[in-house]
C-alpha cells in the first residue's frame, strides 16, 4: 500500500494500531521519515506536529484516508477523535 502511493518511501518498520490516542512524544529510534495514514469512520484525530523548537507553532495534519510524511524525531501526537 505504501509503495503504491509513495514510490520513494524508505522504511524498516510498520505499526498498525486501532483506536490510537497518542500523547506528545518523539520516536528516538527512527532513522528516517514516517509515512502515516488513518483509516476509519471518525472525526478529528489529527496528526499534530511541532513545526519548530519549543512548540510555538503546531501543525494539525488530516491523515484520514490520506498519507502524510513526518519526522518522528520531532515532537508529535494524535489529537482526540470521535
Residue pairs with C-beta under 8 A, 6 or more apart in sequence:
1 37
2 9
2 11
2 35
2 67
3 9
5 67
6 35
6 67
6 69
9 35
10 32
10 33
11 32
11 35
12 31
20 78
21 78
21 80
21 81
22 76
22 77
22 78
23 77
24 48
24 75
24 76
24 77
25 75
25 76
25 77
26 72
26 73
26 74
26 75
26 76
27 34
27 72
27 73
28 73
30 71
30 72
30 73
33 69
33 70
33 71
33 72
34 69
34 70
34 71
34 72
35 67
35 68
35 69
36 47
36 63
36 67
36 68
36 69
36 70
37 63
37 65
37 66
37 67
37 68
38 45
38 47
38 63
38 64
38 65
39 64
39 65
40 64
42 64
42 81
42 82
43 81
43 82
44 79
44 80
44 81
44 82
45 63
45 64
45 78
45 79
45 80
45 81
46 60
46 61
46 62
46 63
46 78
46 79
47 60
47 61
47 63
47 68
47 70
47 76
47 77
47 78
48 58
48 59
48 60
48 61
48 76
48 77
48 78
48 79
49 58
49 59
49 61
49 70
49 74
49 75
49 76
50 57
50 58
50 59
50 74
50 75
50 76
51 57
51 58
51 59
55 75
60 79
61 68
61 70
70 76
